[in-house]
Amino acid sequence: MGDLVSFPRLRPEAPPEPLWRTALGQEVRERRRGRNERLVDVAGRAGISAQYLSEIERGLKEPSSEMVAAVAGALELRVLDLTVGAVRRLAAGRLRSGEPVALAA
């Protein structure tokens, strides 16, 4: 495997930008927890495994638009609701510390 290289930044002194999947995953987790639901319950309604949903929530998987729609539906939300929430999270810089950064191999 090659060396990891950060994507170019708008300002060299700026920290690396977080990945979209991190913001989306955090939004999904917050929405699920806000409903007091377990991973297994939401995942079952979405037709995916609890492990896969957990990986989405932790920003480890880049879900397809179909998977995002399935998860949104399982949470009784629209894809737009999750998208706007993730965008607001990115714009406000409200990501948990330790989130992955954009890297290329």
Summary of the structure (lengths in Angstrom):
residues: 105
radius of gyration: 14.6
end to end distance: 7.2
largest distance: 43.9
contacts: 269
relative contact order: 0.24
helix: 52%
strand: 6%
